């Protein structure tokens, strides 16, 4: 994502180990994935914080 931001690229090619085009990733794809990951992390922390410590 840093390369995309610094180079002001909205899309970047994804290549396989021999350099063939495997796909294209957009900045939107990356932002969406990061947001989903952050939401999962928030849920984990919320569950941890609200854990009932009195339960046996």
Secondary structure, DSSP 8 states (H G I E B T S, - for coil): -HHHHHHT-SEEEEE-TTS-EEEEEEHHHHHHHHHHHHHHHHHHHHHHHT--TT--
